Amino acid sequence: MNVFGVANTLRSFVPGMVERGAPAAVVTTASIAGVSAGGGPYGCSKHAVVSLTEALRAELGPTVPHLSFHTVW
């Protein structure tokens, strides 16, 4: 559920943010488990949130400079 909630929220809001063209930030919330080893299923889901945000930055960042992408923990 950790990953699907983030993915569904991004799917709902990022297209409008891209279209609007105004400066904005996409901020996802993980935990320290997203950047550390271990953690079992919880850690894996938090790693996925971090990876999803990094993928958005890599794919959209060069073509959509008005958006910035961040993960907080």
mmCIF file of the N, C-alpha and C atoms, coordinates in Angstrom:
data_MODEL
# 
_entry.id   MODEL 
# 
loop_
_atom_site.group_PDB 
_atom_site.id 
_atom_site.type_symbol 
_atom_site.label_atom_id 
_atom_site.label_alt_id 
_atom_site.label_comp_id 
_atom_site.label_asym_id 
_atom_site.label_entity_id 
_atom_site.label_seq_id 
_atom_site.pdbx_PDB_ins_code 
_atom_site.Cartn_x 
_atom_site.Cartn_y 
_atom_site.Cartn_z 
_atom_site.occupancy 
_atom_site.B_iso_or_equiv 
_atom_site.pdbx_formal_charge 
_atom_site.auth_seq_id 
_atom_site.auth_comp_id 
_atom_site.auth_asym_id 
_atom_site.auth_atom_id 
_atom_site.pdbx_PDB_model_num 
ATOM 1   N N  . MET A 1 1  ? 0.809  -1.185 0.000   1.00 0.00 ? 1  MET A N  1 
ATOM 2   C CA . MET A 1 1  ? 0.000  0.000  0.000   1.00 0.00 ? 1  MET A CA 1 
ATOM 3   C C  . MET A 1 1  ? 0.857  1.255  0.000   1.00 0.00 ? 1  MET A C  1 
ATOM 4   N N  . ASN A 1 2  ? 2.023  1.237  0.615   1.00 0.00 ? 2  ASN A N  1 
ATOM 5   C CA . ASN A 1 2  ? 2.894  2.412  0.646   1.00 0.00 ? 2  ASN A CA 1 
ATOM 6   C C  . ASN A 1 2  ? 3.192  2.915  -0.756  1.00 0.00 ? 2  ASN A C  1 
ATOM 7   N N  . VAL A 1 3  ? 3.498  2.019  -1.658  1.00 0.00 ? 3  VAL A N  1 
ATOM 8   C CA . VAL A 1 3  ? 3.880  2.405  -3.016  1.00 0.00 ? 3  VAL A CA 1 
ATOM 9   C C  . VAL A 1 3  ? 2.664  2.797  -3.841  1.00 0.00 ? 3  VAL A C  1 
ATOM 10  N N  . PHE A 1 4  ? 1.589  2.049  -3.742  1.00 0.00 ? 4  PHE A N  1 
ATOM 11  C CA . PHE A 1 4  ? 0.412  2.332  -4.556  1.00 0.00 ? 4  PHE A CA 1 
ATOM 12  C C  . PHE A 1 4  ? -0.217 3.678  -4.204  1.00 0.00 ? 4  PHE A C  1 
ATOM 13  N N  . GLY A 1 5  ? -0.228 4.044  -2.944  1.00 0.00 ? 5  GLY A N  1 
ATOM 14  C CA . GLY A 1 5  ? -0.759 5.342  -2.545  1.00 0.00 ? 5  GLY A CA 1 
ATOM 15  C C  . GLY A 1 5  ? 0.032  6.478  -3.168  1.00 0.00 ? 5  GLY A C  1 
ATOM 16  N N  . VAL A 1 6  ? 1.347  6.368  -3.132  1.00 0.00 ? 6  VAL A N  1 
ATOM 17  C CA . VAL A 1 6  ? 2.210  7.388  -3.734  1.00 0.00 ? 6  VAL A CA 1 
ATOM 18  C C  . VAL A 1 6  ? 2.021  7.402  -5.247  1.00 0.00 ? 6  VAL A C  1 
ATOM 19  N N  . ALA A 1 7  ? 2.039  6.235  -5.869  1.00 0.00 ? 7  ALA A N  1 
ATOM 20  C CA . ALA A 1 7  ? 1.903  6.162  -7.330  1.00 0.00 ? 7  ALA A CA 1 
ATOM 21  C C  . ALA A 1 7  ? 0.564  6.734  -7.792  1.00 0.00 ? 7  ALA A C  1 
ATOM 22  N N  . ASN A 1 8  ? -0.514 6.403  -7.100  1.00 0.00 ? 8  ASN A N  1 
ATOM 23  C CA . ASN A 1 8  ? -1.830 6.920  -7.483  1.00 0.00 ? 8  ASN A CA 1 
ATOM 24  C C  . ASN A 1 8  ? -1.921 8.433  -7.304  1.00 0.00 ? 8  ASN A C  1 
ATOM 25  N N  . THR A 1 9  ? -1.318 8.942  -6.255  1.00 0.00 ? 9  THR A N  1 
ATOM 26  C CA . THR A 1 9  ? -1.309 10.392 -6.029  1.00 0.00 ? 9  THR A CA 1 
ATOM 27  C C  . THR A 1 9  ? -0.513 11.096 -7.120  1.00 0.00 ? 9  THR A C  1 
ATOM 28  N N  . LEU A 1 10 ? 0.651  10.557 -7.454  1.00 0.00 ? 10 LEU A N  1 
ATOM 29  C CA . LEU A 1 10 ? 1.462  11.149 -8.519  1.00 0.00 ? 10 LEU A CA 1 
ATOM 30  C C  . LEU A 1 10 ? 0.714  11.111 -9.845  1.00 0.00 ? 10 LEU A C  1 
ATOM 31  N N  . ARG A 1 11 ? 0.074  9.998  -10.128 1.00 0.00 ? 11 ARG A N  1 
ATOM 32  C CA . ARG A 1 11 ? -0.692 9.864  -11.371 1.00 0.00 ? 11 ARG A CA 1 
ATOM 33  C C  . ARG A 1 11 ? -1.821 10.881 -11.442 1.00 0.00 ? 11 ARG A C  1 
ATOM 34  N N  . SER A 1 12 ? -2.381 11.222 -10.305 1.00 0.00 ? 12 SER A N  1 
ATOM 35  C CA . SER A 1 12 ? -3.494 12.175 -10.269 1.00 0.00 ? 12 SER A CA 1 
ATOM 36  C C  . SER A 1 12 ? -3.050 13.628 -10.409 1.00 0.00 ? 12 SER A C  1 
ATOM 37  N N  . PHE A 1 13 ? -1.907 13.979 -9.826  1.00 0.00 ? 13 PHE A N  1 
ATOM 38  C CA . PHE A 1 13 ? -1.544 15.388 -9.733  1.00 0.00 ? 13 PHE A CA 1 
ATOM 39  C C  . PHE A 1 13 ? -0.431 15.850 -10.669 1.00 0.00 ? 13 PHE A C  1 
ATOM 40  N N  . VAL A 1 14 ? 0.533  15.009 -10.974 1.00 0.00 ? 14 VAL A N  1 
ATOM 41  C CA . VAL A 1 14 ? 1.678  15.462 -11.778 1.00 0.00 ? 14 VAL A CA 1 
ATOM 42  C C  . VAL A 1 14 ? 1.275  15.912 -13.185 1.00 0.00 ? 14 VAL A C  1 
ATOM 43  N N  . PRO A 1 15 ? 0.393  15.227 -13.890 1.00 0.00 ? 15 PRO A N  1 
ATOM 44  C CA . PRO A 1 15 ? 0.033  15.720 -15.229 1.00 0.00 ? 15 PRO A CA 1 
ATOM 45  C C  . PRO A 1 15 ? -0.503 17.154 -15.210 1.00 0.00 ? 15 PRO A C  1 
ATOM 46  N N  . GLY A 1 16 ? -1.317 17.487 -14.247 1.00 0.00 ? 16 GLY A N  1 
ATOM 47  C CA . GLY A 1 16 ? -1.829 18.850 -14.139 1.00 0.00 ? 16 GLY A CA 1 
ATOM 48  C C  . GLY A 1 16 ? -0.736 19.847 -13.809 1.00 0.00 ? 16 GLY A C  1 
ATOM 49  N N  . MET A 1 17 ? 0.215  19.431 -12.971 1.00 0.00 ? 17 MET A N  1 
ATOM 50  C CA . MET A 1 17 ? 1.337  20.302 -12.623 1.00 0.00 ? 17 MET A CA 1 
ATOM 51  C C  . MET A 1 17 ? 2.211  20.562 -13.840 1.00 0.00 ? 17 MET A C  1 
ATOM 52  N N  . VAL A 1 18 ? 2.392  19.540 -14.660 1.00 0.00 ? 18 VAL A N  1 
ATOM 53  C CA . VAL A 1 18 ? 3.173  19.698 -15.891 1.00 0.00 ? 18 VAL A CA 1 
ATOM 54  C C  . VAL A 1 18 ? 2.453  20.656 -16.827 1.00 0.00 ? 18 VAL A C  1 
ATOM 55  N N  . GLU A 1 19 ? 1.172  20.437 -17.006 1.00 0.00 ? 19 GLU A N  1 
ATOM 56  C CA . GLU A 1 19 ? 0.372  21.245 -17.930 1.00 0.00 ? 19 GLU A CA 1 
ATOM 57  C C  . GLU A 1 19 ? 0.274  22.706 -17.490 1.00 0.00 ? 19 GLU A C  1 
ATOM 58  N N  . ARG A 1 20 ? 0.159  22.928 -16.188 1.00 0.00 ? 20 ARG A N  1 
ATOM 59  C CA . ARG A 1 20 ? -0.001 24.279 -15.662 1.00 0.00 ? 20 ARG A CA 1 
ATOM 60  C C  . ARG A 1 20 ? 1.219  25.142 -15.972 1.00 0.00 ? 20 ARG A C  1 
ATOM 61  N N  . GLY A 1 21 ? 2.397  24.574 -15.904 1.00 0.00 ? 21 GLY A N  1 
ATOM 62  C CA . GLY A 1 21 ? 3.607  25.304 -16.263 1.00 0.00 ? 21 GLY A CA 1 
ATOM 63  C C  . GLY A 1 21 ? 4.151  26.227 -15.200 1.00 0.00 ? 21 GLY A C  1 
ATOM 64  N N  . ALA A 1 22 ? 3.524  26.291 -14.047 1.00 0.00 ? 22 ALA A N  1 
ATOM 65  C CA . ALA A 1 22 ? 3.994  27.147 -12.960 1.00 0.00 ? 22 ALA A CA 1 
ATOM 66  C C  . ALA A 1 22 ? 5.035  26.398 -12.124 1.00 0.00 ? 22 ALA A C  1 
ATOM 67  N N  . PRO A 1 23 ? 5.978  27.112 -11.528 1.00 0.00 ? 23 PRO A N  1 
ATOM 68  C CA . PRO A 1 23 ? 6.950  26.440 -10.657 1.00 0.00 ? 23 PRO A CA 1 
ATOM 69  C C  . PRO A 1 23 ? 6.236  25.671 -9.544  1.00 0.00 ? 23 PRO A C  1 
ATOM 70  N N  . ALA A 1 24 ? 6.665  24.450 -9.332  1.00 0.00 ? 24 ALA A N  1 
ATOM 71  C CA . ALA A 1 24 ? 6.044  23.597 -8.315  1.00 0.00 ? 24 ALA A CA 1 
ATOM 72  C C  . ALA A 1 24 ? 7.024  22.524 -7.881  1.00 0.00 ? 24 ALA A C  1 
ATOM 73  N N  . ALA A 1 25 ? 6.726  21.907 -6.759  1.00 0.00 ? 25 ALA A N  1 
ATOM 74  C CA . ALA A 1 25 ? 7.556  20.827 -6.240  1.00 0.00 ? 25 ALA A CA 1 
ATOM 75  C C  . ALA A 1 25 ? 6.703  19.588 -6.017  1.00 0.00 ? 25 ALA A C  1 
ATOM 76  N N  . VAL A 1 26 ? 7.248  18.450 -6.413  1.00 0.00 ? 26 VAL A N  1 
ATOM 77  C CA . VAL A 1 26 ? 6.641  17.151 -6.144  1.00 0.00 ? 26 VAL A CA 1 
ATOM 78  C C  . VAL A 1 26 ? 7.423  16.565 -4.975  1.00 0.00 ? 26 VAL A C  1 
ATOM 79  N N  . VAL A 1 27 ? 6.742  16.337 -3.855  1.00 0.00 ? 27 VAL A N  1 
ATOM 80  C CA . VAL A 1 27 ? 7.404  15.845 -2.654  1.00 0.00 ? 27 VAL A CA 1 
ATOM 81  C C  . VAL A 1 27 ? 6.753  14.536 -2.235  1.00 0.00 ? 27 VAL A C  1 
ATOM 82  N N  . THR A 1 28 ? 7.556  13.474 -2.180  1.00 0.00 ? 28 THR A N  1 
ATOM 83  C CA . THR A 1 28 ? 7.063  12.188 -1.694  1.00 0.00 ? 28 THR A CA 1 
ATOM 84  C C  . THR A 1 28 ? 7.651  11.934 -0.312  1.00 0.00 ? 28 THR A C  1 
ATOM 85  N N  . THR A 1 29 ? 6.965  11.130 0.470   1.00 0.00 ? 29 THR A N  1 
ATOM 86  C CA . THR A 1 29 ? 7.418  10.831 1.821   1.00 0.00 ? 29 THR A CA 1 
ATOM 87  C C  . THR A 1 29 ? 7.761  9.354  1.918   1.00 0.00 ? 29 THR A C  1 
ATOM 88  N N  . ALA A 1 30 ? 8.986  9.088  2.299   1.00 0.00 ? 30 ALA A N  1 
ATOM 89  C CA . ALA A 1 30 ? 9.425  7.714  2.559   1.00 0.00 ? 30 ALA A CA 1 
ATOM 90  C C  . ALA A 1 30 ? 9.827  7.675  4.034   1.00 0.00 ? 30 ALA A C  1 
ATOM 91  N N  . SER A 1 31 ? 10.802 6.916  4.364   1.00 0.00 ? 31 SER A N  1 
ATOM 92  C CA . SER A 1 31 ? 11.390 6.947  5.702   1.00 0.00 ? 31 SER A CA 1 
ATOM 93  C C  . SER A 1 31 ? 12.859 6.622  5.518   1.00 0.00 ? 31 SER A C  1 
ATOM 94  N N  . ILE A 1 32 ? 13.602 6.667  6.579   1.00 0.00 ? 32 ILE A N  1 
ATOM 95  C CA . ILE A 1 32 ? 15.026 6.349  6.490   1.00 0.00 ? 32 ILE A CA 1 
ATOM 96  C C  . ILE A 1 32 ? 15.216 4.928  5.949   1.00 0.00 ? 32 ILE A C  1 
ATOM 97  N N  . ALA A 1 33 ? 14.194 4.091  6.088   1.00 0.00 ? 33 ALA A N  1 
ATOM 98  C CA . ALA A 1 33 ? 14.253 2.730  5.545   1.00 0.00 ? 33 ALA A CA 1 
ATOM 99  C C  . ALA A 1 33 ? 14.359 2.744  4.024   1.00 0.00 ? 33 ALA A C  1 
ATOM 100 N N  . GLY A 1 34 ? 13.995 3.846  3.393   1.00 0.00 ? 34 GLY A N  1 
ATOM 101 C CA . GLY A 1 34 ? 14.089 3.954  1.944   1.00 0.00 ? 34 GLY A CA 1 
ATOM 102 C C  . GLY A 1 34 ? 15.498 4.121  1.430   1.00 0.00 ? 34 GLY A C  1 
ATOM 103 N N  . VAL A 1 35 ? 16.429 4.435  2.319   1.00 0.00 ? 35 VAL A N  1 
ATOM 104 C CA . VAL A 1 35 ? 17.819 4.615  1.895   1.00 0.00 ? 35 VAL A CA 1 
ATOM 105 C C  . VAL A 1 35 ? 18.792 3.772  2.707   1.00 0.00 ? 35 VAL A C  1 
ATOM 106 N N  . SER A 1 36 ? 18.269 2.881  3.529   1.00 0.00 ? 36 SER A N  1 
ATOM 107 C CA . SER A 1 36 ? 19.136 2.006  4.317   1.00 0.00 ? 36 SER A CA 1 
ATOM 108 C C  . SER A 1 36 ? 18.852 0.551  3.975   1.00 0.00 ? 36 SER A C  1 
ATOM 109 N N  . ALA A 1 37 ? 19.766 -0.305 4.360   1.00 0.00 ? 37 ALA A N  1 
ATOM 110 C CA . ALA A 1 37 ? 19.609 -1.739 4.069   1.00 0.00 ? 37 ALA A CA 1 
ATOM 111 C C  . ALA A 1 37 ? 18.644 -2.371 5.063   1.00 0.00 ? 37 ALA A C  1 
ATOM 112 N N  . GLY A 1 38 ? 17.996 -3.418 4.624   1.00 0.00 ? 38 GLY A N  1 
ATOM 113 C CA . GLY A 1 38 ? 17.106 -4.167 5.503   1.00 0.00 ? 38 GLY A CA 1 
ATOM 114 C C  . GLY A 1 38 ? 15.711 -3.580 5.552   1.00 0.00 ? 38 GLY A C  1 
ATOM 115 N N  . GLY A 1 39 ? 14.972 -4.002 6.534   1.00 0.00 ? 39 GLY A N  1 
ATOM 116 C CA . GLY A 1 39 ? 13.628 -3.466 6.714   1.00 0.00 ? 39 GLY A CA 1 
ATOM 117 C C  . GLY A 1 39 ? 12.519 -4.335 6.179   1.00 0.00 ? 39 GLY A C  1 
ATOM 118 N N  . GLY A 1 40 ? 12.854 -5.442 5.537   1.00 0.00 ? 40 GLY A N  1 
ATOM 119 C CA . GLY A 1 40 ? 11.825 -6.348 5.037   1.00 0.00 ? 40 GLY A CA 1 
ATOM 120 C C  . GLY A 1 40 ? 10.878 -5.670 4.061   1.00 0.00 ? 40 GLY A C  1 
ATOM 121 N N  . PRO A 1 41 ? 9.616  -6.094 4.062   1.00 0.00 ? 41 PRO A N  1 
ATOM 122 C CA . PRO A 1 41 ? 8.645  -5.532 3.125   1.00 0.00 ? 41 PRO A CA 1 
ATOM 123 C C  . PRO A 1 41 ? 8.473  -4.020 3.274   1.00 0.00 ? 41 PRO A C  1 
ATOM 124 N N  . TYR A 1 42 ? 8.502  -3.524 4.501   1.00 0.00 ? 42 TYR A N  1 
ATOM 125 C CA . TYR A 1 42 ? 8.371  -2.086 4.724   1.00 0.00 ? 42 TYR A CA 1 
ATOM 126 C C  . TYR A 1 42 ? 9.517  -1.339 4.057   1.00 0.00 ? 42 TYR A C  1 
ATOM 127 N N  . GLY A 1 43 ? 10.743 -1.811 4.272   1.00 0.00 ? 43 GLY A N  1 
ATOM 128 C CA . GLY A 1 43 ? 11.913 -1.185 3.659   1.00 0.00 ? 43 GLY A CA 1 
ATOM 129 C C  . GLY A 1 43 ? 11.849 -1.237 2.146   1.00 0.00 ? 43 GLY A C  1 
ATOM 130 N N  . CYS A 1 44 ? 11.397 -2.351 1.618   1.00 0.00 ? 44 CYS A N  1 
ATOM 131 C CA . CYS A 1 44 ? 11.266 -2.481 0.156   1.00 0.00 ? 44 CYS A CA 1 
ATOM 132 C C  . CYS A 1 44 ? 10.270 -1.466 -0.397  1.00 0.00 ? 44 CYS A C  1 
ATOM 133 N N  . SER A 1 45 ? 9.160  -1.280 0.300   1.00 0.00 ? 45 SER A N  1 
ATOM 134 C CA . SER A 1 45 ? 8.170  -0.320 -0.193  1.00 0.00 ? 45 SER A CA 1 
ATOM 135 C C  . SER A 1 45 ? 8.710  1.098  -0.128  1.00 0.00 ? 45 SER A C  1 
ATOM 136 N N  . LYS A 1 46 ? 9.493  1.415  0.872   1.00 0.00 ? 46 LYS A N  1 
ATOM 137 C CA . LYS A 1 46 ? 10.071 2.751  0.980   1.00 0.00 ? 46 LYS A CA 1 
ATOM 138 C C  . LYS A 1 46 ? 11.176 2.962  -0.055  1.00 0.00 ? 46 LYS A C  1 
ATOM 139 N N  . HIS A 1 47 ? 11.949 1.906  -0.343  1.00 0.00 ? 47 HIS A N  1 
ATOM 140 C CA . HIS A 1 47 ? 12.928 1.978  -1.439  1.00 0.00 ? 47 HIS A CA 1 
ATOM 141 C C  . HIS A 1 47 ? 12.201 2.266  -2.754  1.00 0.00 ? 47 HIS A C  1 
ATOM 142 N N  . ALA A 1 48 ? 11.058 1.648  -2.937  1.00 0.00 ? 48 ALA A N  1 
ATOM 143 C CA . ALA A 1 48 ? 10.291 1.842  -4.164  1.00 0.00 ? 48 ALA A CA 1 
ATOM 144 C C  . ALA A 1 48 ? 9.815  3.291  -4.286  1.00 0.00 ? 48 ALA A C  1 
ATOM 145 N N  . VAL A 1 49 ? 9.407  3.906  -3.196  1.00 0.00 ? 49 VAL A N  1 
ATOM 146 C CA . VAL A 1 49 ? 8.979  5.311  -3.233  1.00 0.00 ? 49 VAL A CA 1 
ATOM 147 C C  . VAL A 1 49 ? 10.149 6.200  -3.638  1.00 0.00 ? 49 VAL A C  1 
ATOM 148 N N  . VAL A 1 50 ? 11.306 5.958  -3.049  1.00 0.00 ? 50 VAL A N  1 
ATOM 149 C CA . VAL A 1 50 ? 12.503 6.737  -3.411  1.00 0.00 ? 50 VAL A CA 1 
ATOM 150 C C  . VAL A 1 50 ? 12.830 6.536  -4.881  1.00 0.00 ? 50 VAL A C  1 
ATOM 151 N N  . SER A 1 51 ? 12.813 5.294  -5.349  1.00 0.00 ? 51 SER A N  1 
ATOM 152 C CA . SER A 1 51 ? 13.117 4.995  -6.753  1.00 0.00 ? 51 SER A CA 1 
ATOM 153 C C  . SER A 1 51 ? 12.110 5.619  -7.701  1.00 0.00 ? 51 SER A C  1 
ATOM 154 N N  . LEU A 1 52 ? 10.856 5.603  -7.334  1.00 0.00 ? 52 LEU A N  1 
ATOM 155 C CA . LEU A 1 52 ? 9.810  6.206  -8.165  1.00 0.00 ? 52 LEU A CA 1 
ATOM 156 C C  . LEU A 1 52 ? 10.045 7.704  -8.321  1.00 0.00 ? 52 LEU A C  1 
ATOM 157 N N  . THR A 1 53 ? 10.395 8.357  -7.237  1.00 0.00 ? 53 THR A N  1 
ATOM 158 C CA . THR A 1 53 ? 10.669 9.791  -7.286  1.00 0.00 ? 53 THR A CA 1 
ATOM 159 C C  . THR A 1 53 ? 11.904 10.085 -8.135  1.00 0.00 ? 53 THR A C  1 
ATOM 160 N N  . GLU A 1 54 ? 12.938 9.284  -7.968  1.00 0.00 ? 54 GLU A N  1 
ATOM 161 C CA . GLU A 1 54 ? 14.151 9.451  -8.774  1.00 0.00 ? 54 GLU A CA 1 
ATOM 162 C C  . GLU A 1 54 ? 13.857 9.230  -10.257 1.00 0.00 ? 54 GLU A C  1 
ATOM 163 N N  . ALA A 1 55 ? 13.013 8.265  -10.565 1.00 0.00 ? 55 ALA A N  1 
ATOM 164 C CA . ALA A 1 55 ? 12.651 8.001  -11.965 1.00 0.00 ? 55 ALA A CA 1 
ATOM 165 C C  . ALA A 1 55 ? 11.886 9.183  -12.556 1.00 0.00 ? 55 ALA A C  1 
ATOM 166 N N  . LEU A 1 56 ? 10.973 9.760  -11.786 1.00 0.00 ? 56 LEU A N  1 
ATOM 167 C CA . LEU A 1 56 ? 10.247 10.942 -12.259 1.00 0.00 ? 56 LEU A CA 1 
ATOM 168 C C  . LEU A 1 56 ? 11.211 12.086 -12.538 1.00 0.00 ? 56 LEU A C  1 
ATOM 169 N N  . ARG A 1 57 ? 12.154 12.292 -11.618 1.00 0.00 ? 57 ARG A N  1 
ATOM 170 C CA . ARG A 1 57 ? 13.142 13.356 -11.805 1.00 0.00 ? 57 ARG A CA 1 
ATOM 171 C C  . ARG A 1 57 ? 13.949 13.122 -13.073 1.00 0.00 ? 57 ARG A C  1 
ATOM 172 N N  . ALA A 1 58 ? 14.371 11.889 -13.289 1.00 0.00 ? 58 ALA A N  1 
ATOM 173 C CA . ALA A 1 58 ? 15.189 11.568 -14.463 1.00 0.00 ? 58 ALA A CA 1 
ATOM 174 C C  . ALA A 1 58 ? 14.400 11.700 -15.766 1.00 0.00 ? 58 ALA A C  1 
ATOM 175 N N  . GLU A 1 59 ? 13.146 11.296 -15.749 1.00 0.00 ? 59 GLU A N  1 
ATOM 176 C CA . GLU A 1 59 ? 12.345 11.299 -16.977 1.00 0.00 ? 59 GLU A CA 1 
ATOM 177 C C  . GLU A 1 59 ? 11.712 12.656 -17.282 1.00 0.00 ? 59 GLU A C  1 
ATOM 178 N N  . LEU A 1 60 ? 11.222 13.338 -16.260 1.00 0.00 ? 60 LEU A N  1 
ATOM 179 C CA . LEU A 1 60 ? 10.529 14.600 -16.491 1.00 0.00 ? 60 LEU A CA 1 
ATOM 180 C C  . LEU A 1 60 ? 11.421 15.822 -16.300 1.00 0.00 ? 60 LEU A C  1 
ATOM 181 N N  . GLY A 1 61 ? 12.392 15.709 -15.424 1.00 0.00 ? 61 GLY A N  1 
ATOM 182 C CA . GLY A 1 61 ? 13.229 16.854 -15.086 1.00 0.00 ? 61 GLY A CA 1 
ATOM 183 C C  . GLY A 1 61 ? 13.806 17.612 -16.273 1.00 0.00 ? 61 GLY A C  1 
ATOM 184 N N  . PRO A 1 62 ? 14.402 16.929 -17.252 1.00 0.00 ? 62 PRO A N  1 
ATOM 185 C CA . PRO A 1 62 ? 15.000 17.658 -18.379 1.00 0.00 ? 62 PRO A CA 1 
ATOM 186 C C  . PRO A 1 62 ? 13.972 18.377 -19.260 1.00 0.00 ? 62 PRO A C  1 
ATOM 187 N N  . THR A 1 63 ? 12.762 17.864 -19.332 1.00 0.00 ? 63 THR A N  1 
ATOM 188 C CA . THR A 1 63 ? 11.766 18.462 -20.221 1.00 0.00 ? 63 THR A CA 1 
ATOM 189 C C  . THR A 1 63 ? 10.756 19.343 -19.487 1.00 0.00 ? 63 THR A C  1 
ATOM 190 N N  . VAL A 1 64 ? 10.730 19.263 -18.172 1.00 0.00 ? 64 VAL A N  1 
ATOM 191 C CA . VAL A 1 64 ? 9.777  20.037 -17.375 1.00 0.00 ? 64 VAL A CA 1 
ATOM 192 C C  . VAL A 1 64 ? 10.560 20.758 -16.272 1.00 0.00 ? 64 VAL A C  1 
ATOM 193 N N  . PRO A 1 65 ? 11.320 21.789 -16.649 1.00 0.00 ? 65 PRO A N  1 
ATOM 194 C CA . PRO A 1 65 ? 12.206 22.429 -15.668 1.00 0.00 ? 65 PRO A CA 1 
ATOM 195 C C  . PRO A 1 65 ? 11.484 23.193 -14.558 1.00 0.00 ? 65 PRO A C  1 
ATOM 196 N N  . HIS A 1 66 ? 10.192 23.442 -14.706 1.00 0.00 ? 66 HIS A N  1 
ATOM 197 C CA . HIS A 1 66 ? 9.470  24.171 -13.659 1.00 0.00 ? 66 HIS A CA 1 
ATOM 198 C C  . HIS A 1 66 ? 9.079  23.278 -12.478 1.00 0.00 ? 66 HIS A C  1 
ATOM 199 N N  . LEU A 1 67 ? 9.269  21.969 -12.612 1.00 0.00 ? 67 LEU A N  1 
ATOM 200 C CA . LEU A 1 67 ? 8.986  21.046 -11.503 1.00 0.00 ? 67 LEU A CA 1 
ATOM 201 C C  . LEU A 1 67 ? 10.274 20.584 -10.859 1.00 0.00 ? 67 LEU A C  1 
ATOM 202 N N  . SER A 1 68 ? 10.269 20.480 -9.545  1.00 0.00 ? 68 SER A N  1 
ATOM 203 C CA . SER A 1 68 ? 11.377 19.853 -8.843  1.00 0.00 ? 68 SER A CA 1 
ATOM 204 C C  . SER A 1 68 ? 10.824 18.634 -8.096  1.00 0.00 ? 68 SER A C  1 
ATOM 205 N N  . PHE A 1 69 ? 11.684 17.658 -7.880  1.00 0.00 ? 69 PHE A N  1 
ATOM 206 C CA . PHE A 1 69 ? 11.258 16.390 -7.275  1.00 0.00 ? 69 PHE A CA 1 
ATOM 207 C C  . PHE A 1 69 ? 12.095 16.101 -6.042  1.00 0.00 ? 69 PHE A C  1 
ATOM 208 N N  . HIS A 1 70 ? 11.417 15.743 -4.948  1.00 0.00 ? 70 HIS A N  1 
ATOM 209 C CA . HIS A 1 70 ? 12.090 15.543 -3.664  1.00 0.00 ? 70 HIS A CA 1 
ATOM 210 C C  . HIS A 1 70 ? 11.463 14.377 -2.918  1.00 0.00 ? 70 HIS A C  1 
ATOM 211 N N  . THR A 1 71 ? 12.277 13.696 -2.119  1.00 0.00 ? 71 THR A N  1 
ATOM 212 C CA . THR A 1 71 ? 11.781 12.693 -1.188  1.00 0.00 ? 71 THR A CA 1 
ATOM 213 C C  . THR A 1 71 ? 12.222 13.104 0.197   1.00 0.00 ? 71 THR A C  1 
ATOM 214 N N  . VAL A 1 72 ? 11.310 13.090 1.133   1.00 0.00 ? 72 VAL A N  1 
ATOM 215 C CA . VAL A 1 72 ? 11.641 13.401 2.534   1.00 0.00 ? 72 VAL A CA 1 
ATOM 216 C C  . VAL A 1 72 ? 11.437 12.149 3.366   1.00 0.00 ? 72 VAL A C  1 
ATOM 217 N N  . TRP A 1 73 ? 12.176 12.097 4.467   1.00 0.00 ? 73 TRP A N  1 
ATOM 218 C CA . TRP A 1 73 ? 12.021 10.992 5.416   1.00 0.00 ? 73 TRP A CA 1 
ATOM 219 C C  . TRP A 1 73 ? 12.119 11.491 6.810   1.00 0.00 ? 73 TRP A C  1 
# 
